[in-house]
Amino acid sequence: QVQLVESGGGLVQAGGSLRLSCAASGRTFSSYAMGWFRQAPGKEREFVATIRRTGGNTSYAGFVKGRFTISRDNAKNTVYLQMNSLKPEDTAVYYCAAGPSYSSAVRSYDYWGQGTQVTVSS
């Protein structure tokens, strides 16, 4: 079992930055690939970024276009999402997730946090 708690969301103006954190419980954090997803009102949950267990590889959705960076600190059981050059269309609830596979698919992740709201004003 892994419990995930996101933090760092909030209200920011377009062009601004936020850093999301996701703290995981348990001693097996380093055995999971980690992902960030987001869900806007009325839309399906979509992939944002993922990182391998060791942090050696990362993958991003096309709309990120170099604006976001995913990273992890296995010693602190934490994964991060640095978001720069934010746009109003980035407004959504952001979720972190843990799973056995390095994947962009929602179904590949077994554990999910409660989400943190990110609102970008124009």
N, C-alpha and C positions, 0 to 999 in steps of 0.2 A: 504494500500500500504506500502511496505517495500522496501527500497533501500539498497543494500549491496555493500560494497567496500572492496576488499581484498588488503592486502599489506604484505610485508615480504618475497616475493619470491626472487630468485637470483641464482647465480652460486656457487656451493659448491663442495668440493672434497668428494669422497666416504668416508664414516665414519663420516662425519661432521653432523652438526645440523642446522636447520632453525626453526624459529617460525613464522607461518603465523597468521595474524590477519584479522578479518572481522568485520568492523564497520557497524552497521545498523542504519538507520534513523527511526524516528517515535517513538511513545510512547508505542507500543505494542510488543516490542521485546520479552518480557518475556512470551508472549502467544504463541510463536512459538517454535517448535522443530527445531534444527539447524543441518545441515549436511555439511560435506566436501566430495567432489567428485574430481576426476581427469580424465583428458583425454590426452592420448599420441597421437602423430600423427598417423593417420590411424587406430585408435582404438576407440571403443565406450567409452562413459563416464562411469566411474565405481565408486562405493561406496568406501569411505575411512573410515569415522567415523560419528557417530551421537550422539547427546546429547539431553536429555529431556529438557522441558521448565525450570524446576527448577535446572537442572544440576545434579539431583540425580542418573541418569542412563546413561551409555554410552555403545556404541557398536562399534565394529571395524571389518573391513575386515580381512580375514585370513592372507593376506600378510603383515599386520602391525606387527603381532607377538610381541607385546610389545614395538615396537620402537616408535610409535606415541601416543600422548595423546591429546584428545580433552577436552576443558574446556570452560566455559563461565562466563562472569561477567555481570549480568543483570543490574547492576547500571551504567555500562559503555556502555551498548548496544553492546557488543563485544563478539565474539566467537574466540577461538584460536585453533591452531593446532601446537603442539610442535612435531617436527620430529627429531629423533635422529638416529644415525647409518644409514645414508642415503646410498642408493645404486644407481648405474646408472639406474636401471630399475624403480626407483622412478621418473625419469624425466618425466614431464608432466605439463600441465596447471592445476592448482588447483582452484576449485570453491567452494565457500560457498553457501548454500541454506537455505531457511526458508520455513517451512510448518507446517500444523496442526498436523501431525502425526510423531511419533518417528519411523523412517523407513529407510531401506537401499535402497529403490526403488527410482529411479530418478523421476518417475511420481508422487511421493507423495509430492514433493516440488513445491511450487508455485512461489517463488521468487529466483532469481539467481544473483550473482555478475558477473563481467566481467572476472574474473579469474586473477591469478598471475602465472607467469612462474617459475617453479623450474627446474633447470638443475644440475644434479649430474655428475661430471666428474670422470673417472676411474683413 
